[in-house]
Amino acid sequence: MTVAKLTEQAGRRTGERAQGLDVVVIQDTTEISVNVTDAGRAGFGPIGRGGASRGVLAHVDLCVDKSGTVLGLVDAKVWTRTGGKRVSNRHGRSFTEKESHRWLATCETAKTRLSCARSITMVSDAESDIYELFAGKPEGVELVVRSSKPRRLVGGEMLSQKLNNMPSCGMIERSIPAAPGRKERRAQLQLRYAQVVIKRPDQLGAHTAAEIAVSAVDVREVDAPEGILPVHWLIMTSYETETLQKAAETIDLYRGRFLIEQLFRTLKTAEFNIEALELSDPQAFIAFTGLALLASTTILQLVKARDGNSGQHLSLSFEADDKPVLMVLSHKLEGKTEKRKTHIRQTTLPSQRGSWLGSEDGTATMENPAL
């Protein structure tokens, strides 16, 4: 049993569920520390800032549909680094040899495994801000990426400077998800957006496209609560963003990536608490992490389905043979109050109403005709 085989099967099933749908694939990487004495000697590689800790890394691709249903994993890779240093001769290696290649490889895997979907949008955070991702993305796969690096435009101007010099294009109101030390809140967000052409970074060779055309959306929170760091995001996307509506949809797509943070919390600190696992064999730990990721995805599906009544089918999370057991457990474990009842019928699970991002103003998210 390997993680690759487990996730290949999971990705195939997710692809079947995605048939004919507009889907969003949220990709991210998490570091998992190990609770093992002398983890380096046991074979666990460096993680964390400066490689001071030891453990494994998991890169996960989570697929959701327009209604907010978590369809499942597209792919997941779990590995431990080799060698004593986290980065070694980074500029002397080809792009395919670098860990950062995983962001583009995921797009290629998603295109293959979700080939029956009507559209595919990849959403990722600042770590995925690499020029090669936009330059090499597969045809038919669109990108929404939070930018974290200074980008020079064709003509010499910096992207951040161009957006800073623009007048506001309008305001939207959105919920900002909770995070450690921060409660969920409503925020007034000021938007600036533009179509731009980014110049290839000097360190990249001529084998990479000399320039790429993207849309850039700058998001700034106005009147943030005292003591709260205001939101400031710069989003780059392969979609054309020429109106306030389309810019808002881009922001809503990015906001949806917080689902994968819920998945990682389930894996690392909530139900599985995998970082407390005392398992000293790296390969066994990697295999267990793959299994726990699949189970964490099922838990996330159930959490997202526990309210509302949209008729989510049991087969999304369980095998057909599981149904009799589920019915018995449902009646045995549910609470007495209406809120604590499971409301599981013969073939369906409850599911949240509304869009996958929960926008209250109706302008959200997946209504872009281009999707």
N, C-alpha and C positions, 0 to 999 in steps of 0.2 A: 504494500500500500504506500502510495506517495501522494503528496499534496497535489502534484500535477494531475494525477489520475482522478483524484477526488473532485478537483475543481473543473476538470474537463467534463465530467459527467454533470456537475452542477450547472456549468455554463451551457451545456446542450439543452437541459431542461428549461433554463431561463430563456434561451433562444426560442423554444417552442411557445412559451408564454408571451413572448414579445411580438409574435406574428401580427403584422398589420398595425402595430401601435407606434406612436411617437414616444421614444424612450430616452431617458437621461441616464448616463453611466457616470457615477461619482467615483473618482479614483483618488486614493490617498495612501500614504505609507505611515505605519506606526512602528515605533521601537518598543520591544518587549524585553525588559530586564529579567534575569533569572535569579532564583533564590538557591544558588548552588555555591558551596565553598570551593574556592580556587577555580572559578568558572573558566578562566583563561586556560589553565592546564587541562580542564575537561574538554576543551575544544570550542568554547563559545567565543565569538569574535567581538571586536569593540563596537560599542554604540554610544550615543550621547555626545555631548559637547567635548571635543578633543579625544573621544574614544576612551573616556575614563571608566565607563561601565561595560559590562559584558552581557550579551544576550542575542536575540534574533530580531530580524526585521520582517514585517509582513506588508506586502503591497496588495491592496484589495480593490476590486472593481464591483461596485454595487449598482444594480439596475432598478430603476423605478419607472412607472408609467405616468401618464397624464393625470390620472385621478389620485395619485399618491400611493398607489399600491406598490409595495416592495416586491418586485418580481423574483429577485434572487441574485446570487453571485454570477458575474460573467467570468471572472477568473480571480485567482489569488496566488501569489508567490510568497514563500517563506524561506528565508535563508539566513545564514550566519556568515559574517565576513571572515576572511582568512588574512593572516599577516598581523603585524603589530600596530600598523598605522591605518587610520580610517581612509586617508587619501594619500596615494602614492603616485607621483608622476602623472597627475591628472591630465595635463595638457599634452603629454606624449602618447596618449592612447586614442584609438579611434572612438567615435561616438558609440558604436555598437558594443564596445568593451566596457563602457562606463555604466555605473548604476543608474544614471539619469536617463539612459536609453529606455528604461521601463515605462516612462510616460508615453513614448511613441509606440512601443511594443504593445501596450494595452489598447491603444486605438486600433491597431491592426487586428488584435485578437477580437475586439468588440465587433469590428466590421464583419469578421468571419462568423462568429457565433451568433450574432444578432442580424444575420443577413435577411431574415424574414420581417424585420421591423420596418415600418414606413420611414422613420428617420432616427438618427442616432446623434445625440449631443453629449460630448464628454465635458465634465465639469471637474475642475481641480483647483487646489490652493496654490499659494505662492511658490512652493518648492518646484512646481512644474513649469515655472516661467523660464523656459529655455527656447532659444530661437529655432532650434532644430525641430521642435514639436510642431510649430506652425509651418515651417518650411517643408516638412515631410509628412504631414497628416494625410491619411488615405482619403481618396475622393469619396464623397458621400458621408463623411464624418465631420461634424462641426465641433468647435472648441469654445469653451468659456473658461478663462484662466485668470486668476488674480495675479497681477504683475508685481514684481518685487525688485526688479533690476532697472538701472537707468538705461533707457532706450533712445538711441539717436535716430532721428528721422532723415530720410533723403533730403538734402539741402542743408543739413548741419544742426538744425534745432533739436533740442531734447524734447521728448514726448511730454514729460512732466511740466516743462516750461510752457509748451504750447497750450496745455490744458489750464494751467494757472493763469495764463493771460486772457483766457476766454471769459466772456460773461456767463452767468448762470443760464442754463437752458430750461430750468424749471425745478419744481419741488415734488416729491412724493412722500408718503407716510408709510412706514413698514414696521413690523415687529423685528427686533433684534433678538435672536435666540439667547437663552441663558448660557453662561459659561462659568467655569470655576471662579468664584468671587464676584459674579455678576448675575443679577436677575434679568429675566426677560423684560424688555421694555418696548414701548412705542417710540419711534424716532422720526424726526423730520429730516429728510435727506435732500440735499441739493445736488443736482446732476449737471455735469458738463460732458459732452460727447462729440466725437469727431471721427471721420474716416482718415486714416493716416497710412503712410508707407514707411516701414521701419528698415533701416539700413543694416546689413549683415555686420555683426561684431568683428573687429579686426582679427581676433584670434582664430576665427573660422576660415577654412580654406575655400578655394574656388569651387570645390565640389558641392558646396551649399549655396542655395539661391542667394543672389546678391541683395535682394530686397523682398519684403513681403507686405501685402496690403491687409490691414486689420481695422477693426473698429475699436476705439478706446472709449471707455466710460469712467469718468471720475465721480466718486460718490463721497460726499462730506456731510456729516451730521451737524445740524444746526441746533444750538441751545441744548446741549447734552446735560444731563443731571450733574450737579456738583460732585466732584470726586470720581467721575466716570470718564475714562478716556474716550473722546468722540470717535465714531466710526469714520475711517478714511480708507476707502478701497479704490484701487485703480484696476479696472477689469479690461482685459483684451479678449476679443472674440472674432471668430471668422465670419459671424453673421454681419450683414449690413445693418447699422444702427443709425438711422437718419431722422428718427422722430423720438419725442419723449416717451411715447408708448413702447417703442421697441427698446429704448434704453432701460426702461423700467423692467421689461421682460428679461433683459440680460441680467439685471441685478437680482431678480427673483430666481433665476436659474442658479446663480452663484449662492444665494441664501440657502437653497435646497441642499447644498453640500454638507450642512450640519447633520444630516441624517447619518453620515458615515462616522461622525464623532460619537453618536449614540451607539453605533455598532461597536466601536472600539472600547467604549466604556463598559458595555456588556461583556466584552472579551477580557478586559484587563482588570477592572476594579469592581464590577457588579456581580452578575451571576456566576461567572467562571473564576474571576480573580486569578488569572493564569500566572501572574507574576509571583504568586505565593507557591506555585507548584515546585516541589522538590524532585526534579527529574534531571539527572546529571548527564545523560546521553544526548548530545545535540540533535542527532537524527530522530530520536524518539520524541524530543521536545518539539521539533519542527512538525512531525506527523501529527502529534496531539494538537498543535496550534491549528493545523488545517481542519481537523475534525471540529475543534471548538469554534472556528470561524463559521462553518456550516451551521452548527447549532445556534450560534449567536444570531445568524441571519434569520433563522426560523423564529427566534425569540423576538427580534425586531419586527418581523411580519405580524406576529400576534399582538405586540404592543400597539402597533399602528392600526390594527383591526379591531381593537376592543371596544371602540365607541362607534356610534352611527349604525347604519343598516343598509349598506350598498351591495350586499350579496356576494362578498368575496368567497371564492370556492375553496373548499377544504384541500383540494389537490394542490393548491399553491404551496402549502406547508407540510402536508402529510401524504403518505401513501394510502391508497384506497382501503387496504387491509387494516389500517389503523382506526377506521371510523367506529367500529363497535366499542373499542376500548375508550376512544375519546368521548363517546356519548355517555358511557358509564362514569368516567372520571369527571365529566362536566357536571353531571347531576350530584355527584358525591362531594365535589370540592367547592361548588359555587356558594356564595354567601346568601343571606336571607333577604337583604335589601335589593331593590331594583338595580341599583348601581353596581352591586357586587355579583349579580347574576351574569352568567356567561352568554346567554342568548344564542347559543350554538344550535342551529337547526340541523336537519339531516345532511345537508351537503354544503352549507355555507357558513362563513365566519362573519361577524360584524366587521365593518370597515368605516374609517372616518369619512365624513361627508366633505365635499368641497375639494379644492385644489390640493395638490401635494405639498404646497408651501403654506397653505392656510391663509392666503391673502384675503382680507376682509373687503377690499374695495372693488373687486371684480376685474382689476386690470392685470391680474397675475398671468402669468408665467408661461403657460404652454399654449397661449392663444395666438402666438405669432404664426401667421399663415405660412411662413417659411419652414416651420417645424413639421 
